[in-house]
Amino acid sequence: MSGFRAVVFGRVQGVGFRSYVRRLAELHGITGAVWNRTDGAVEIEACHEDPIALSALCDGLKSGPGRVDRVDRYPATVEADEFRIAATRSPI
């Protein structure tokens, strides 16, 4: 299934950003995960067969709670059965 990995930079931790992303993903039927990174960013892995749904999620990342300075998006192969909030991780 097609998907993407995105890293959101700005003031996006401690403002409900991960919950916002999960609600938005579930609204579009997207599976994957979102987590805080130890460098202050939030990272998302998302998958769906419809690229329009994935674009809608990526567009929504720019207007989430907090302050979004930049969204970096990368193509990725993601396999997941649901969308979940995951534990904090270090950047890759």
Biotite code that builds the C-alpha atoms (Angstrom):
import biotite.structure as struc

atoms = struc.array([
    struc.Atom([0.000, 0.000, 0.000], chain_id="A", res_id=1, res_name="MET", atom_name="CA", element="C"),
    struc.Atom([1.309, 3.475, -0.749], chain_id="A", res_id=2, res_name="SER", atom_name="CA", element="C"),
    struc.Atom([2.105, 5.939, 1.946], chain_id="A", res_id=3, res_name="GLY", atom_name="CA", element="C"),
    struc.Atom([4.402, 8.592, 3.263], chain_id="A", res_id=4, res_name="PHE", atom_name="CA", element="C"),
    struc.Atom([6.521, 9.558, 6.214], chain_id="A", res_id=5, res_name="ARG", atom_name="CA", element="C"),
    struc.Atom([6.348, 13.170, 7.357], chain_id="A", res_id=6, res_name="ALA", atom_name="CA", element="C"),
    struc.Atom([8.243, 15.177, 9.932], chain_id="A", res_id=7, res_name="VAL", atom_name="CA", element="C"),
    struc.Atom([6.539, 18.275, 11.322], chain_id="A", res_id=8, res_name="VAL", atom_name="CA", element="C"),
    struc.Atom([8.737, 20.998, 12.796], chain_id="A", res_id=9, res_name="PHE", atom_name="CA", element="C"),
    struc.Atom([7.667, 23.910, 14.970], chain_id="A", res_id=10, res_name="GLY", atom_name="CA", element="C"),
    struc.Atom([5.884, 24.102, 18.313], chain_id="A", res_id=11, res_name="ARG", atom_name="CA", element="C"),
    struc.Atom([4.007, 20.829, 17.871], chain_id="A", res_id=12, res_name="VAL", atom_name="CA", element="C"),
    struc.Atom([4.581, 19.013, 21.148], chain_id="A", res_id=13, res_name="GLN", atom_name="CA", element="C"),
    struc.Atom([2.403, 19.573, 24.208], chain_id="A", res_id=14, res_name="GLY", atom_name="CA", element="C"),
    struc.Atom([-0.397, 21.168, 22.154], chain_id="A", res_id=15, res_name="VAL", atom_name="CA", element="C"),
    struc.Atom([-2.532, 18.141, 21.179], chain_id="A", res_id=16, res_name="GLY", atom_name="CA", element="C"),
    struc.Atom([-0.916, 17.752, 17.762], chain_id="A", res_id=17, res_name="PHE", atom_name="CA", element="C"),
    struc.Atom([-0.688, 13.938, 17.834], chain_id="A", res_id=18, res_name="ARG", atom_name="CA", element="C"),
    struc.Atom([-4.370, 13.593, 18.796], chain_id="A", res_id=19, res_name="SER", atom_name="CA", element="C"),
    struc.Atom([-5.266, 16.022, 16.013], chain_id="A", res_id=20, res_name="TYR", atom_name="CA", element="C"),
    struc.Atom([-3.300, 13.922, 13.490], chain_id="A", res_id=21, res_name="VAL", atom_name="CA", element="C"),
    struc.Atom([-4.964, 10.700, 14.657], chain_id="A", res_id=22, res_name="ARG", atom_name="CA", element="C"),
    struc.Atom([-8.464, 12.214, 14.320], chain_id="A", res_id=23, res_name="ARG", atom_name="CA", element="C"),
    struc.Atom([-7.632, 13.552, 10.851], chain_id="A", res_id=24, res_name="LEU", atom_name="CA", element="C"),
    struc.Atom([-6.181, 10.206, 9.741], chain_id="A", res_id=25, res_name="ALA", atom_name="CA", element="C"),
    struc.Atom([-9.199, 8.285, 11.028], chain_id="A", res_id=26, res_name="GLU", atom_name="CA", element="C"),
    struc.Atom([-11.520, 10.741, 9.231], chain_id="A", res_id=27, res_name="LEU", atom_name="CA", element="C"),
    struc.Atom([-9.838, 9.797, 5.931], chain_id="A", res_id=28, res_name="HIS", atom_name="CA", element="C"),
    struc.Atom([-9.514, 6.067, 6.681], chain_id="A", res_id=29, res_name="GLY", atom_name="CA", element="C"),
    struc.Atom([-5.723, 6.286, 6.870], chain_id="A", res_id=30, res_name="ILE", atom_name="CA", element="C"),
    struc.Atom([-3.676, 3.831, 8.919], chain_id="A", res_id=31, res_name="THR", atom_name="CA", element="C"),
    struc.Atom([-0.233, 4.322, 10.437], chain_id="A", res_id=32, res_name="GLY", atom_name="CA", element="C"),
    struc.Atom([1.221, 6.069, 13.467], chain_id="A", res_id=33, res_name="ALA", atom_name="CA", element="C"),
    struc.Atom([2.242, 9.422, 14.909], chain_id="A", res_id=34, res_name="VAL", atom_name="CA", element="C"),
    struc.Atom([4.832, 10.060, 17.607], chain_id="A", res_id=35, res_name="TRP", atom_name="CA", element="C"),
    struc.Atom([6.868, 12.793, 19.252], chain_id="A", res_id=36, res_name="ASN", atom_name="CA", element="C"),
    struc.Atom([10.571, 12.885, 18.491], chain_id="A", res_id=37, res_name="ARG", atom_name="CA", element="C"),
    struc.Atom([13.213, 13.701, 21.066], chain_id="A", res_id=38, res_name="THR", atom_name="CA", element="C"),
    struc.Atom([14.306, 16.701, 18.939], chain_id="A", res_id=39, res_name="ASP", atom_name="CA", element="C"),
    struc.Atom([10.904, 18.425, 19.386], chain_id="A", res_id=40, res_name="GLY", atom_name="CA", element="C"),
    struc.Atom([9.401, 17.434, 16.029], chain_id="A", res_id=41, res_name="ALA", atom_name="CA", element="C"),
    struc.Atom([6.449, 15.111, 15.407], chain_id="A", res_id=42, res_name="VAL", atom_name="CA", element="C"),
    struc.Atom([6.777, 12.239, 12.932], chain_id="A", res_id=43, res_name="GLU", atom_name="CA", element="C"),
    struc.Atom([3.985, 10.514, 11.025], chain_id="A", res_id=44, res_name="ILE", atom_name="CA", element="C"),
    struc.Atom([3.810, 7.333, 8.971], chain_id="A", res_id=45, res_name="GLU", atom_name="CA", element="C"),
    struc.Atom([0.607, 7.034, 6.951], chain_id="A", res_id=46, res_name="ALA", atom_name="CA", element="C"),
    struc.Atom([-0.783, 4.596, 4.398], chain_id="A", res_id=47, res_name="CYS", atom_name="CA", element="C"),
    struc.Atom([-3.860, 4.417, 2.202], chain_id="A", res_id=48, res_name="HIS", atom_name="CA", element="C"),
    struc.Atom([-4.547, 3.221, -1.319], chain_id="A", res_id=49, res_name="GLU", atom_name="CA", element="C"),
    struc.Atom([-5.971, 6.622, -2.334], chain_id="A", res_id=50, res_name="ASP", atom_name="CA", element="C"),
    struc.Atom([-3.328, 9.344, -2.867], chain_id="A", res_id=51, res_name="PRO", atom_name="CA", element="C"),
    struc.Atom([-6.028, 12.015, -2.457], chain_id="A", res_id=52, res_name="ILE", atom_name="CA", element="C"),
    struc.Atom([-6.674, 10.860, 1.125], chain_id="A", res_id=53, res_name="ALA", atom_name="CA", element="C"),
    struc.Atom([-2.937, 10.947, 1.841], chain_id="A", res_id=54, res_name="LEU", atom_name="CA", element="C"),
    struc.Atom([-2.669, 14.454, 0.394], chain_id="A", res_id=55, res_name="SER", atom_name="CA", element="C"),
    struc.Atom([-5.583, 15.585, 2.559], chain_id="A", res_id=56, res_name="ALA", atom_name="CA", element="C"),
    struc.Atom([-3.777, 14.344, 5.662], chain_id="A", res_id=57, res_name="LEU", atom_name="CA", element="C"),
    struc.Atom([-0.514, 15.987, 4.628], chain_id="A", res_id=58, res_name="CYS", atom_name="CA", element="C"),
    struc.Atom([-2.302, 19.289, 3.914], chain_id="A", res_id=59, res_name="ASP", atom_name="CA", element="C"),
    struc.Atom([-3.989, 19.077, 7.319], chain_id="A", res_id=60, res_name="GLY", atom_name="CA", element="C"),
    struc.Atom([-0.622, 18.776, 9.047], chain_id="A", res_id=61, res_name="LEU", atom_name="CA", element="C"),
    struc.Atom([0.114, 22.375, 8.104], chain_id="A", res_id=62, res_name="LYS", atom_name="CA", element="C"),
    struc.Atom([-2.870, 23.731, 10.043], chain_id="A", res_id=63, res_name="SER", atom_name="CA", element="C"),
    struc.Atom([-2.788, 21.617, 13.196], chain_id="A", res_id=64, res_name="GLY", atom_name="CA", element="C"),
    struc.Atom([-2.645, 22.995, 16.725], chain_id="A", res_id=65, res_name="PRO", atom_name="CA", element="C"),
    struc.Atom([0.495, 24.753, 17.866], chain_id="A", res_id=66, res_name="GLY", atom_name="CA", element="C"),
    struc.Atom([2.782, 26.378, 15.333], chain_id="A", res_id=67, res_name="ARG", atom_name="CA", element="C"),
    struc.Atom([3.891, 24.473, 12.263], chain_id="A", res_id=68, res_name="VAL", atom_name="CA", element="C"),
    struc.Atom([7.053, 25.883, 10.721], chain_id="A", res_id=69, res_name="ASP", atom_name="CA", element="C"),
    struc.Atom([7.739, 23.150, 8.174], chain_id="A", res_id=70, res_name="ARG", atom_name="CA", element="C"),
    struc.Atom([6.459, 19.762, 7.004], chain_id="A", res_id=71, res_name="VAL", atom_name="CA", element="C"),
    struc.Atom([8.944, 17.460, 5.278], chain_id="A", res_id=72, res_name="ASP", atom_name="CA", element="C"),
    struc.Atom([7.249, 14.596, 3.396], chain_id="A", res_id=73, res_name="ARG", atom_name="CA", element="C"),
    struc.Atom([8.937, 11.479, 2.050], chain_id="A", res_id=74, res_name="TYR", atom_name="CA", element="C"),
    struc.Atom([7.497, 8.519, 0.120], chain_id="A", res_id=75, res_name="PRO", atom_name="CA", element="C"),
    struc.Atom([7.397, 5.353, 2.204], chain_id="A", res_id=76, res_name="ALA", atom_name="CA", element="C"),
    struc.Atom([5.935, 1.886, 2.255], chain_id="A", res_id=77, res_name="THR", atom_name="CA", element="C"),
    struc.Atom([3.833, 1.649, 5.383], chain_id="A", res_id=78, res_name="VAL", atom_name="CA", element="C"),
    struc.Atom([1.784, -1.322, 6.575], chain_id="A", res_id=79, res_name="GLU", atom_name="CA", element="C"),
    struc.Atom([-0.645, -0.862, 9.480], chain_id="A", res_id=80, res_name="ALA", atom_name="CA", element="C"),
    struc.Atom([-4.124, -2.007, 10.501], chain_id="A", res_id=81, res_name="ASP", atom_name="CA", element="C"),
    struc.Atom([-5.071, 1.134, 12.431], chain_id="A", res_id=82, res_name="GLU", atom_name="CA", element="C"),
    struc.Atom([-3.798, 4.610, 13.212], chain_id="A", res_id=83, res_name="PHE", atom_name="CA", element="C"),
    struc.Atom([-2.162, 4.929, 16.601], chain_id="A", res_id=84, res_name="ARG", atom_name="CA", element="C"),
    struc.Atom([-0.221, 7.303, 18.776], chain_id="A", res_id=85, res_name="ILE", atom_name="CA", element="C"),
    struc.Atom([3.163, 5.691, 19.428], chain_id="A", res_id=86, res_name="ALA", atom_name="CA", element="C"),
    struc.Atom([5.873, 6.225, 22.028], chain_id="A", res_id=87, res_name="ALA", atom_name="CA", element="C"),
    struc.Atom([8.440, 8.996, 21.676], chain_id="A", res_id=88, res_name="THR", atom_name="CA", element="C"),
    struc.Atom([11.426, 8.072, 19.495], chain_id="A", res_id=89, res_name="ARG", atom_name="CA", element="C"),
    struc.Atom([14.777, 9.507, 18.568], chain_id="A", res_id=90, res_name="SER", atom_name="CA", element="C"),
    struc.Atom([15.118, 10.836, 14.988], chain_id="A", res_id=91, res_name="PRO", atom_name="CA", element="C"),
    struc.Atom([16.460, 8.313, 12.493], chain_id="A", res_id=92, res_name="ILE", atom_name="CA", element="C"),
])
